[in-house]
Amino acid sequence: MKLGIIALLGVSTTLVGCIPKIEVAAPKEPITINMNVKVDHDITIKADPEVERLLKQRQAEKTPEKMQVPGQPTTKSAN
C-alpha cells in the first residue's frame, strides 16, 4: 500500500513537470498589412418617365438659350 502511494506521488510529480508552458508576448516589429484593393462602383438610378420629363424641363429653364442642347425645345420665362 505504501509502495502504491509513493509510486502515485512519483508519477503525479513527473506529470506536473510535463505541463506545457504557454506564453503570450507582443511582437517586436509592427504588424504590416498590405491591402491592394480596387473598388469599382456602378450606380444606376431609374426614374419615372414623368419625373424625367420634369427634370429636363427644369434644367431647360435654368440653362441659358445659348447653352441649350440642340433639339431641345426652348422655353421662355415670363419676366
PyMOL Python script that loads the backbone (N, CA, C, O; Angstrom):
from pymol import cmd

cmd.read_pdbstr("""\
ATOM      1  N   MET A   1       0.822  -1.186   0.000  1.00  0.00           N
ATOM      2  CA  MET A   1       0.000   0.000   0.000  1.00  0.00           C
ATOM      3  C   MET A   1       0.872   1.258   0.000  1.00  0.00           C
ATOM      4  O   MET A   1       0.625   2.184  -0.773  1.00  0.00           O
ATOM      5  N   LYS A   2       1.890   1.294   0.864  1.00  0.00           N
ATOM      6  CA  LYS A   2       2.786   2.435   0.913  1.00  0.00           C
ATOM      7  C   LYS A   2       3.552   2.576  -0.397  1.00  0.00           C
ATOM      8  O   LYS A   2       3.836   3.682  -0.858  1.00  0.00           O
ATOM      9  N   LEU A   3       3.877   1.434  -0.978  1.00  0.00           N
ATOM     10  CA  LEU A   3       4.604   1.469  -2.241  1.00  0.00           C
ATOM     11  C   LEU A   3       3.729   2.082  -3.341  1.00  0.00           C
ATOM     12  O   LEU A   3       4.229   2.820  -4.190  1.00  0.00           O
ATOM     13  N   GLY A   4       2.419   1.778  -3.327  1.00  0.00           N
ATOM     14  CA  GLY A   4       1.477   2.326  -4.308  1.00  0.00           C
ATOM     15  C   GLY A   4       1.324   3.825  -4.162  1.00  0.00           C
ATOM     16  O   GLY A   4       1.233   4.542  -5.158  1.00  0.00           O
ATOM     17  N   ILE A   5       1.296   4.307  -2.917  1.00  0.00           N
ATOM     18  CA  ILE A   5       1.154   5.744  -2.665  1.00  0.00           C
ATOM     19  C   ILE A   5       2.425   6.467  -3.113  1.00  0.00           C
ATOM     20  O   ILE A   5       2.348   7.540  -3.710  1.00  0.00           O
ATOM     21  N   ILE A   6       3.571   5.896  -2.835  1.00  0.00           N
ATOM     22  CA  ILE A   6       4.829   6.504  -3.240  1.00  0.00           C
ATOM     23  C   ILE A   6       4.925   6.535  -4.768  1.00  0.00           C
ATOM     24  O   ILE A   6       5.354   7.530  -5.353  1.00  0.00           O
ATOM     25  N   ALA A   7       4.522   5.434  -5.403  1.00  0.00           N
ATOM     26  CA  ALA A   7       4.550   5.388  -6.862  1.00  0.00           C
ATOM     27  C   ALA A   7       3.593   6.424  -7.450  1.00  0.00           C
ATOM     28  O   ALA A   7       3.920   7.084  -8.436  1.00  0.00           O
ATOM     29  N   LEU A   8       2.408   6.566  -6.843  1.00  0.00           N
ATOM     30  CA  LEU A   8       1.418   7.548  -7.304  1.00  0.00           C
ATOM     31  C   LEU A   8       1.971   8.966  -7.161  1.00  0.00           C
ATOM     32  O   LEU A   8       1.802   9.785  -8.064  1.00  0.00           O
ATOM     33  N   LEU A   9       2.620   9.262  -6.054  1.00  0.00           N
ATOM     34  CA  LEU A   9       3.203  10.583  -5.861  1.00  0.00           C
ATOM     35  C   LEU A   9       4.331  10.839  -6.865  1.00  0.00           C
ATOM     36  O   LEU A   9       4.471  11.949  -7.379  1.00  0.00           O
ATOM     37  N   GLY A  10       5.115   9.833  -7.135  1.00  0.00           N
ATOM     38  CA  GLY A  10       6.214   9.970  -8.090  1.00  0.00           C
ATOM     39  C   GLY A  10       5.696  10.225  -9.498  1.00  0.00           C
ATOM     40  O   GLY A  10       6.220  11.075 -10.218  1.00  0.00           O
ATOM     41  N   VAL A  11       4.665   9.486  -9.884  1.00  0.00           N
ATOM     42  CA  VAL A  11       4.086   9.669 -11.221  1.00  0.00           C
ATOM     43  C   VAL A  11       3.411  11.033 -11.330  1.00  0.00           C
ATOM     44  O   VAL A  11       3.539  11.705 -12.353  1.00  0.00           O
ATOM     45  N   SER A  12       2.688  11.451 -10.280  1.00  0.00           N
ATOM     46  CA  SER A  12       1.986  12.744 -10.339  1.00  0.00           C
ATOM     47  C   SER A  12       2.974  13.900 -10.399  1.00  0.00           C
ATOM     48  O   SER A  12       2.727  14.865 -11.122  1.00  0.00           O
ATOM     49  N   THR A  13       4.107  13.838  -9.652  1.00  0.00           N
ATOM     50  CA  THR A  13       5.091  14.919  -9.739  1.00  0.00           C
ATOM     51  C   THR A  13       5.766  14.931 -11.106  1.00  0.00           C
ATOM     52  O   THR A  13       6.129  15.997 -11.603  1.00  0.00           O
ATOM     53  N   THR A  14       5.937  13.783 -11.708  1.00  0.00           N
ATOM     54  CA  THR A  14       6.528  13.724 -13.045  1.00  0.00           C
ATOM     55  C   THR A  14       5.575  14.341 -14.058  1.00  0.00           C
ATOM     56  O   THR A  14       6.015  15.076 -14.942  1.00  0.00           O
ATOM     57  N   LEU A  15       4.294  14.064 -13.953  1.00  0.00           N
ATOM     58  CA  LEU A  15       3.315  14.623 -14.892  1.00  0.00           C
ATOM     59  C   LEU A  15       3.141  16.123 -14.712  1.00  0.00           C
ATOM     60  O   LEU A  15       2.924  16.835 -15.692  1.00  0.00           O
ATOM     61  N   VAL A  16       3.232  16.615 -13.493  1.00  0.00           N
ATOM     62  CA  VAL A  16       3.106  18.056 -13.248  1.00  0.00           C
ATOM     63  C   VAL A  16       4.269  18.785 -13.904  1.00  0.00           C
ATOM     64  O   VAL A  16       4.081  19.891 -14.410  1.00  0.00           O
ATOM     65  N   GLY A  17       5.435  18.217 -13.912  1.00  0.00           N
ATOM     66  CA  GLY A  17       6.594  18.828 -14.539  1.00  0.00           C
ATOM     67  C   GLY A  17       6.513  18.851 -16.052  1.00  0.00           C
ATOM     68  O   GLY A  17       7.275  19.582 -16.684  1.00  0.00           O
ATOM     69  N   CYS A  18       5.613  18.075 -16.663  1.00  0.00           N
ATOM     70  CA  CYS A  18       5.499  17.992 -18.124  1.00  0.00           C
ATOM     71  C   CYS A  18       4.394  18.867 -18.691  1.00  0.00           C
ATOM     72  O   CYS A  18       4.068  18.752 -19.872  1.00  0.00           O
ATOM     73  N   ILE A  19       3.812  19.736 -17.876  1.00  0.00           N
ATOM     74  CA  ILE A  19       2.739  20.604 -18.375  1.00  0.00           C
ATOM     75  C   ILE A  19       3.376  21.655 -19.287  1.00  0.00           C
ATOM     76  O   ILE A  19       4.327  22.319 -18.875  1.00  0.00           O
ATOM     77  N   PRO A  20       2.875  21.823 -20.520  1.00  0.00           N
ATOM     78  CA  PRO A  20       3.477  22.794 -21.440  1.00  0.00           C
ATOM     79  C   PRO A  20       3.236  24.226 -20.957  1.00  0.00           C
ATOM     80  O   PRO A  20       2.185  24.533 -20.394  1.00  0.00           O
ATOM     81  N   LYS A  21       4.197  25.075 -21.178  1.00  0.00           N
ATOM     82  CA  LYS A  21       4.115  26.468 -20.765  1.00  0.00           C
ATOM     83  C   LYS A  21       3.726  27.304 -21.985  1.00  0.00           C
ATOM     84  O   LYS A  21       4.404  27.261 -23.011  1.00  0.00           O
ATOM     85  N   ILE A  22       2.651  28.052 -21.872  1.00  0.00           N
ATOM     86  CA  ILE A  22       2.176  28.907 -22.955  1.00  0.00           C
ATOM     87  C   ILE A  22       2.440  30.354 -22.564  1.00  0.00           C
ATOM     88  O   ILE A  22       2.050  30.799 -21.484  1.00  0.00           O
ATOM     89  N   GLU A  23       3.105  31.081 -23.455  1.00  0.00           N
ATOM     90  CA  GLU A  23       3.447  32.460 -23.172  1.00  0.00           C
ATOM     91  C   GLU A  23       2.953  33.345 -24.311  1.00  0.00           C
ATOM     92  O   GLU A  23       3.186  33.051 -25.483  1.00  0.00           O
ATOM     93  N   VAL A  24       2.271  34.426 -23.956  1.00  0.00           N
ATOM     94  CA  VAL A  24       1.774  35.371 -24.948  1.00  0.00           C
ATOM     95  C   VAL A  24       2.615  36.640 -24.838  1.00  0.00           C
ATOM     96  O   VAL A  24       2.715  37.240 -23.768  1.00  0.00           O
ATOM     97  N   ALA A  25       3.215  37.040 -25.953  1.00  0.00           N
ATOM     98  CA  ALA A  25       4.056  38.234 -25.949  1.00  0.00           C
ATOM     99  C   ALA A  25       3.792  39.034 -27.215  1.00  0.00           C
ATOM    100  O   ALA A  25       3.465  38.474 -28.262  1.00  0.00           O
ATOM    101  N   ALA A  26       3.937  40.339 -27.108  1.00  0.00           N
ATOM    102  CA  ALA A  26       3.748  41.216 -28.269  1.00  0.00           C
ATOM    103  C   ALA A  26       4.944  41.070 -29.208  1.00  0.00           C
ATOM    104  O   ALA A  26       6.068  40.877 -28.743  1.00  0.00           O
ATOM    105  N   PRO A  27       4.723  41.159 -30.525  1.00  0.00           N
ATOM    106  CA  PRO A  27       5.846  41.063 -31.455  1.00  0.00           C
ATOM    107  C   PRO A  27       6.750  42.292 -31.357  1.00  0.00           C
ATOM    108  O   PRO A  27       6.292  43.376 -30.994  1.00  0.00           O
ATOM    109  N   LYS A  28       8.009  42.124 -31.675  1.00  0.00           N
ATOM    110  CA  LYS A  28       8.974  43.232 -31.611  1.00  0.00           C
ATOM    111  C   LYS A  28       8.794  44.186 -32.788  1.00  0.00           C
ATOM    112  O   LYS A  28       9.067  45.379 -32.656  1.00  0.00           O
ATOM    113  N   GLU A  29       8.343  43.686 -33.930  1.00  0.00           N
ATOM    114  CA  GLU A  29       8.110  44.519 -35.105  1.00  0.00           C
ATOM    115  C   GLU A  29       6.610  44.746 -35.265  1.00  0.00           C
ATOM    116  O   GLU A  29       5.813  43.877 -34.912  1.00  0.00           O
ATOM    117  N   PRO A  30       6.216  45.912 -35.798  1.00  0.00           N
ATOM    118  CA  PRO A  30       4.778  46.153 -36.003  1.00  0.00           C
ATOM    119  C   PRO A  30       4.215  45.233 -37.086  1.00  0.00           C
ATOM    120  O   PRO A  30       4.927  44.811 -37.998  1.00  0.00           O
ATOM    121  N   ILE A  31       2.946  44.937 -36.964  1.00  0.00           N
ATOM    122  CA  ILE A  31       2.266  44.095 -37.944  1.00  0.00           C
ATOM    123  C   ILE A  31       1.924  44.970 -39.148  1.00  0.00           C
ATOM    124  O   ILE A  31       1.321  46.032 -38.993  1.00  0.00           O
ATOM    125  N   THR A  32       2.304  44.530 -40.337  1.00  0.00           N
ATOM    126  CA  THR A  32       2.037  45.272 -41.564  1.00  0.00           C
ATOM    127  C   THR A  32       1.061  44.479 -42.412  1.00  0.00           C
ATOM    128  O   THR A  32       1.266  43.293 -42.670  1.00  0.00           O
ATOM    129  N   ILE A  33      -0.003  45.145 -42.845  1.00  0.00           N
ATOM    130  CA  ILE A  33      -0.999  44.508 -43.707  1.00  0.00           C
ATOM    131  C   ILE A  33      -1.040  45.294 -45.012  1.00  0.00           C
ATOM    132  O   ILE A  33      -1.414  46.467 -45.026  1.00  0.00           O
ATOM    133  N   ASN A  34      -0.659  44.652 -46.097  1.00  0.00           N
ATOM    134  CA  ASN A  34      -0.713  45.282 -47.423  1.00  0.00           C
ATOM    135  C   ASN A  34      -2.033  44.923 -48.078  1.00  0.00           C
ATOM    136  O   ASN A  34      -2.313  43.754 -48.341  1.00  0.00           O
ATOM    137  N   MET A  35      -2.835  45.936 -48.336  1.00  0.00           N
ATOM    138  CA  MET A  35      -4.139  45.697 -48.962  1.00  0.00           C
ATOM    139  C   MET A  35      -4.176  46.413 -50.299  1.00  0.00           C
ATOM    140  O   MET A  35      -4.316  47.634 -50.356  1.00  0.00           O
ATOM    141  N   ASN A  36      -4.050  45.663 -51.353  1.00  0.00           N
ATOM    142  CA  ASN A  36      -4.179  46.210 -52.700  1.00  0.00           C
ATOM    143  C   ASN A  36      -5.605  45.927 -53.158  1.00  0.00           C
ATOM    144  O   ASN A  36      -5.898  44.861 -53.699  1.00  0.00           O
ATOM    145  N   VAL A  37      -6.473  46.886 -52.934  1.00  0.00           N
ATOM    146  CA  VAL A  37      -7.895  46.700 -53.206  1.00  0.00           C
ATOM    147  C   VAL A  37      -8.341  47.727 -54.236  1.00  0.00           C
ATOM    148  O   VAL A  37      -8.027  48.911 -54.121  1.00  0.00           O
ATOM    149  N   LYS A  38      -9.063  47.273 -55.227  1.00  0.00           N
ATOM    150  CA  LYS A  38      -9.636  48.176 -56.224  1.00  0.00           C
ATOM    151  C   LYS A  38     -11.149  48.157 -56.023  1.00  0.00           C
ATOM    152  O   LYS A  38     -11.786  47.111 -56.138  1.00  0.00           O
ATOM    153  N   VAL A  39     -11.704  49.299 -55.727  1.00  0.00           N
ATOM    154  CA  VAL A  39     -13.142  49.422 -55.510  1.00  0.00           C
ATOM    155  C   VAL A  39     -13.736  50.099 -56.732  1.00  0.00           C
ATOM    156  O   VAL A  39     -13.314  51.192 -57.112  1.00  0.00           O
ATOM    157  N   ASP A  40     -14.705  49.456 -57.341  1.00  0.00           N
ATOM    158  CA  ASP A  40     -15.347  49.986 -58.539  1.00  0.00           C
ATOM    159  C   ASP A  40     -16.851  49.973 -58.306  1.00  0.00           C
ATOM    160  O   ASP A  40     -17.426  48.933 -57.981  1.00  0.00           O
ATOM    161  N   HIS A  41     -17.481  51.118 -58.470  1.00  0.00           N
ATOM    162  CA  HIS A  41     -18.921  51.231 -58.234  1.00  0.00           C
ATOM    163  C   HIS A  41     -19.641  51.539 -59.543  1.00  0.00           C
ATOM    164  O   HIS A  41     -19.130  52.260 -60.400  1.00  0.00           O
ATOM    165  N   ASP A  42     -20.804  50.991 -59.669  1.00  0.00           N
ATOM    166  CA  ASP A  42     -21.669  51.294 -60.800  1.00  0.00           C
ATOM    167  C   ASP A  42     -23.050  51.576 -60.229  1.00  0.00           C
ATOM    168  O   ASP A  42     -23.724  50.662 -59.753  1.00  0.00           O
ATOM    169  N   ILE A  43     -23.474  52.824 -60.270  1.00  0.00           N
ATOM    170  CA  ILE A  43     -24.745  53.218 -59.671  1.00  0.00           C
ATOM    171  C   ILE A  43     -25.721  53.557 -60.796  1.00  0.00           C
ATOM    172  O   ILE A  43     -25.422  54.370 -61.670  1.00  0.00           O
ATOM    173  N   THR A  44     -26.875  52.929 -60.758  1.00  0.00           N
ATOM    174  CA  THR A  44     -27.918  53.159 -61.746  1.00  0.00           C
ATOM    175  C   THR A  44     -29.155  53.694 -61.034  1.00  0.00           C
ATOM    176  O   THR A  44     -29.631  53.105 -60.064  1.00  0.00           O
ATOM    177  N   ILE A  45     -29.661  54.806 -61.522  1.00  0.00           N
ATOM    178  CA  ILE A  45     -30.870  55.393 -60.945  1.00  0.00           C
ATOM    179  C   ILE A  45     -31.957  55.364 -62.010  1.00  0.00           C
ATOM    180  O   ILE A  45     -31.776  55.855 -63.124  1.00  0.00           O
ATOM    181  N   LYS A  46     -33.080  54.783 -61.643  1.00  0.00           N
ATOM    182  CA  LYS A  46     -34.218  54.748 -62.561  1.00  0.00           C
ATOM    183  C   LYS A  46     -35.282  55.700 -62.026  1.00  0.00           C
ATOM    184  O   LYS A  46     -35.560  55.733 -60.827  1.00  0.00           O
ATOM    185  N   ALA A  47     -35.867  56.468 -62.929  1.00  0.00           N
ATOM    186  CA  ALA A  47     -36.902  57.422 -62.542  1.00  0.00           C
ATOM    187  C   ALA A  47     -38.134  57.212 -63.405  1.00  0.00           C
ATOM    188  O   ALA A  47     -38.058  56.704 -64.524  1.00  0.00           O
ATOM    189  N   ASP A  48     -39.237  57.604 -62.869  1.00  0.00           N
ATOM    190  CA  ASP A  48     -40.499  57.554 -63.581  1.00  0.00           C
ATOM    191  C   ASP A  48     -40.398  58.482 -64.800  1.00  0.00           C
ATOM    192  O   ASP A  48     -39.793  59.549 -64.690  1.00  0.00           O
ATOM    193  N   PRO A  49     -40.971  58.115 -65.965  1.00  0.00           N
ATOM    194  CA  PRO A  49     -40.877  58.982 -67.158  1.00  0.00           C
ATOM    195  C   PRO A  49     -41.368  60.409 -66.896  1.00  0.00           C
ATOM    196  O   PRO A  49     -40.826  61.360 -67.460  1.00  0.00           O
ATOM    197  N   GLU A  50     -42.376  60.566 -66.057  1.00  0.00           N
ATOM    198  CA  GLU A  50     -42.886  61.914 -65.754  1.00  0.00           C
ATOM    199  C   GLU A  50     -41.847  62.719 -64.979  1.00  0.00           C
ATOM    200  O   GLU A  50     -41.693  63.920 -65.199  1.00  0.00           O
ATOM    201  N   VAL A  51     -41.137  62.050 -64.072  1.00  0.00           N
ATOM    202  CA  VAL A  51     -40.093  62.730 -63.301  1.00  0.00           C
ATOM    203  C   VAL A  51     -38.949  63.125 -64.234  1.00  0.00           C
ATOM    204  O   VAL A  51     -38.417  64.228 -64.112  1.00  0.00           O
ATOM    205  N   GLU A  52     -38.563  62.255 -65.156  1.00  0.00           N
ATOM    206  CA  GLU A  52     -37.508  62.581 -66.112  1.00  0.00           C
ATOM    207  C   GLU A  52     -37.902  63.793 -66.944  1.00  0.00           C
ATOM    208  O   GLU A  52     -37.081  64.680 -67.178  1.00  0.00           O
ATOM    209  N   ARG A  53     -39.151  63.837 -67.390  1.00  0.00           N
ATOM    210  CA  ARG A  53     -39.643  64.968 -68.178  1.00  0.00           C
ATOM    211  C   ARG A  53     -39.575  66.255 -67.356  1.00  0.00           C
ATOM    212  O   ARG A  53     -39.172  67.301 -67.865  1.00  0.00           O
ATOM    213  N   LEU A  54     -39.969  66.177 -66.088  1.00  0.00           N
ATOM    214  CA  LEU A  54     -39.949  67.346 -65.216  1.00  0.00           C
ATOM    215  C   LEU A  54     -38.511  67.831 -64.976  1.00  0.00           C
ATOM    216  O   LEU A  54     -38.252  69.034 -64.984  1.00  0.00           O
ATOM    217  N   LEU A  55     -37.584  66.894 -64.765  1.00  0.00           N
ATOM    218  CA  LEU A  55     -36.187  67.267 -64.559  1.00  0.00           C
ATOM    219  C   LEU A  55     -35.606  67.937 -65.803  1.00  0.00           C
ATOM    220  O   LEU A  55     -34.888  68.931 -65.694  1.00  0.00           O
ATOM    221  N   LYS A  56     -35.912  67.400 -66.984  1.00  0.00           N
ATOM    222  CA  LYS A  56     -35.426  68.005 -68.230  1.00  0.00           C
ATOM    223  C   LYS A  56     -36.016  69.396 -68.413  1.00  0.00           C
ATOM    224  O   LYS A  56     -35.332  70.311 -68.873  1.00  0.00           O
ATOM    225  N   GLN A  57     -37.293  69.556 -68.050  1.00  0.00           N
ATOM    226  CA  GLN A  57     -37.954  70.849 -68.196  1.00  0.00           C
ATOM    227  C   GLN A  57     -37.311  71.877 -67.265  1.00  0.00           C
ATOM    228  O   GLN A  57     -37.057  73.009 -67.678  1.00  0.00           O
ATOM    229  N   ARG A  58     -37.050  71.502 -66.031  1.00  0.00           N
ATOM    230  CA  ARG A  58     -36.438  72.439 -65.075  1.00  0.00           C
ATOM    231  C   ARG A  58     -35.002  72.762 -65.472  1.00  0.00           C
ATOM    232  O   ARG A  58     -34.553  73.895 -65.301  1.00  0.00           O
ATOM    233  N   GLN A  59     -34.280  71.778 -65.998  1.00  0.00           N
ATOM    234  CA  GLN A  59     -32.913  72.032 -66.448  1.00  0.00           C
ATOM    235  C   GLN A  59     -32.919  73.012 -67.621  1.00  0.00           C
ATOM    236  O   GLN A  59     -32.049  73.878 -67.711  1.00  0.00           O
ATOM    237  N   ALA A  60     -33.898  72.876 -68.520  1.00  0.00           N
ATOM    238  CA  ALA A  60     -34.003  73.787 -69.667  1.00  0.00           C
ATOM    239  C   ALA A  60     -34.317  75.203 -69.192  1.00  0.00           C
ATOM    240  O   ALA A  60     -33.861  76.174 -69.796  1.00  0.00           O
ATOM    241  N   GLU A  61     -35.091  75.329 -68.116  1.00  0.00           N
ATOM    242  CA  GLU A  61     -35.422  76.656 -67.591  1.00  0.00           C
ATOM    243  C   GLU A  61     -34.194  77.317 -66.982  1.00  0.00           C
ATOM    244  O   GLU A  61     -34.065  78.540 -67.048  1.00  0.00           O
ATOM    245  N   LYS A  62     -33.291  76.543 -66.393  1.00  0.00           N
ATOM    246  CA  LYS A  62     -32.101  77.097 -65.752  1.00  0.00           C
ATOM    247  C   LYS A  62     -30.975  77.356 -66.748  1.00  0.00           C
ATOM    248  O   LYS A  62     -30.102  78.180 -66.478  1.00  0.00           O
ATOM    249  N   THR A  63     -30.972  76.670 -67.896  1.00  0.00           N
ATOM    250  CA  THR A  63     -29.905  76.795 -68.883  1.00  0.00           C
ATOM    251  C   THR A  63     -30.193  77.982 -69.789  1.00  0.00           C
ATOM    252  O   THR A  63     -31.297  78.094 -70.321  1.00  0.00           O
ATOM    253  N   PRO A  64     -29.206  78.883 -69.978  1.00  0.00           N
ATOM    254  CA  PRO A  64     -29.420  79.995 -70.922  1.00  0.00           C
ATOM    255  C   PRO A  64     -29.651  79.454 -72.328  1.00  0.00           C
ATOM    256  O   PRO A  64     -29.209  78.350 -72.651  1.00  0.00           O
ATOM    257  N   GLU A  65     -30.341  80.226 -73.166  1.00  0.00           N
ATOM    258  CA  GLU A  65     -30.714  79.760 -74.509  1.00  0.00           C
ATOM    259  C   GLU A  65     -29.500  79.422 -75.351  1.00  0.00           C
ATOM    260  O   GLU A  65     -29.559  78.488 -76.150  1.00  0.00           O
ATOM    261  N   LYS A  66     -28.395  80.153 -75.200  1.00  0.00           N
ATOM    262  CA  LYS A  66     -27.207  79.877 -75.999  1.00  0.00           C
ATOM    263  C   LYS A  66     -26.568  78.550 -75.630  1.00  0.00           C
ATOM    264  O   LYS A  66     -25.887  77.940 -76.455  1.00  0.00           O
ATOM    265  N   MET A  67     -26.779  78.095 -74.402  1.00  0.00           N
ATOM    266  CA  MET A  67     -26.121  76.882 -73.934  1.00  0.00           C
ATOM    267  C   MET A  67     -27.022  75.654 -74.003  1.00  0.00           C
ATOM    268  O   MET A  67     -26.613  74.565 -73.601  1.00  0.00           O
ATOM    269  N   GLN A  68     -28.240  75.816 -74.505  1.00  0.00           N
ATOM    270  CA  GLN A  68     -29.153  74.682 -74.557  1.00  0.00           C
ATOM    271  C   GLN A  68     -28.678  73.646 -75.566  1.00  0.00           C
ATOM    272  O   GLN A  68     -27.998  73.954 -76.545  1.00  0.00           O
ATOM    273  N   VAL A  69     -29.058  72.425 -75.290  1.00  0.00           N
ATOM    274  CA  VAL A  69     -28.704  71.304 -76.151  1.00  0.00           C
ATOM    275  C   VAL A  69     -29.516  71.400 -77.432  1.00  0.00           C
ATOM    276  O   VAL A  69     -30.716  71.663 -77.365  1.00  0.00           O
ATOM    277  N   PRO A  70     -28.903  71.195 -78.611  1.00  0.00           N
ATOM    278  CA  PRO A  70     -29.661  71.273 -79.864  1.00  0.00           C
ATOM    279  C   PRO A  70     -30.773  70.224 -79.886  1.00  0.00           C
ATOM    280  O   PRO A  70     -30.590  69.089 -79.446  1.00  0.00           O
ATOM    281  N   GLY A  71     -31.889  70.619 -80.392  1.00  0.00           N
ATOM    282  CA  GLY A  71     -33.027  69.702 -80.486  1.00  0.00           C
ATOM    283  C   GLY A  71     -33.928  69.776 -79.273  1.00  0.00           C
ATOM    284  O   GLY A  71     -35.004  69.178 -79.263  1.00  0.00           O
ATOM    285  N   GLN A  72     -33.503  70.509 -78.236  1.00  0.00           N
ATOM    286  CA  GLN A  72     -34.316  70.643 -77.040  1.00  0.00           C
ATOM    287  C   GLN A  72     -35.203  71.879 -77.209  1.00  0.00           C
ATOM    288  O   GLN A  72     -34.733  72.927 -77.651  1.00  0.00           O
ATOM    289  N   PRO A  73     -36.487  71.756 -76.857  1.00  0.00           N
ATOM    290  CA  PRO A  73     -37.372  72.931 -77.036  1.00  0.00           C
ATOM    291  C   PRO A  73     -36.951  74.052 -76.110  1.00  0.00           C
ATOM    292  O   PRO A  73     -36.580  73.816 -74.960  1.00  0.00           O
ATOM    293  N   THR A  74     -37.011  75.291 -76.624  1.00  0.00           N
ATOM    294  CA  THR A  74     -36.665  76.455 -75.802  1.00  0.00           C
ATOM    295  C   THR A  74     -37.898  76.919 -75.086  1.00  0.00           C
ATOM    296  O   THR A  74     -38.978  77.025 -75.668  1.00  0.00           O
ATOM    297  N   THR A  75     -37.725  77.194 -73.821  1.00  0.00           N
ATOM    298  CA  THR A  75     -38.836  77.736 -73.018  1.00  0.00           C
ATOM    299  C   THR A  75     -38.456  79.125 -72.571  1.00  0.00           C
ATOM    300  O   THR A  75     -37.356  79.331 -72.059  1.00  0.00           O
ATOM    301  N   LYS A  76     -39.331  80.067 -72.751  1.00  0.00           N
ATOM    302  CA  LYS A  76     -39.054  81.436 -72.350  1.00  0.00           C
ATOM    303  C   LYS A  76     -39.804  81.730 -71.071  1.00  0.00           C
ATOM    304  O   LYS A  76     -40.984  81.409 -70.923  1.00  0.00           O
ATOM    305  N   SER A  77     -39.082  82.354 -70.148  1.00  0.00           N
ATOM    306  CA  SER A  77     -39.720  82.691 -68.876  1.00  0.00           C
ATOM    307  C   SER A  77     -40.458  84.027 -69.024  1.00  0.00           C
ATOM    308  O   SER A  77     -40.070  84.858 -69.846  1.00  0.00           O
ATOM    309  N   ALA A  78     -41.501  84.235 -68.247  1.00  0.00           N
ATOM    310  CA  ALA A  78     -42.309  85.457 -68.333  1.00  0.00           C
ATOM    311  C   ALA A  78     -41.787  86.452 -67.323  1.00  0.00           C
ATOM    312  O   ALA A  78     -42.392  86.632 -66.266  1.00  0.00           O
ATOM    313  N   ASN A  79     -40.649  87.119 -67.632  1.00  0.00           N
ATOM    314  CA  ASN A  79     -40.092  88.145 -66.734  1.00  0.00           C
ATOM    315  C   ASN A  79     -40.446  89.507 -67.203  1.00  0.00           C
ATOM    316  O   ASN A  79     -40.065  90.494 -66.574  1.00  0.00           O
TER     317      ASN A  79
END
""", "prot")
cmd.dss("prot")
cmd.show_as("cartoon", "prot")
cmd.util.cbc("prot")
cmd.orient("prot")
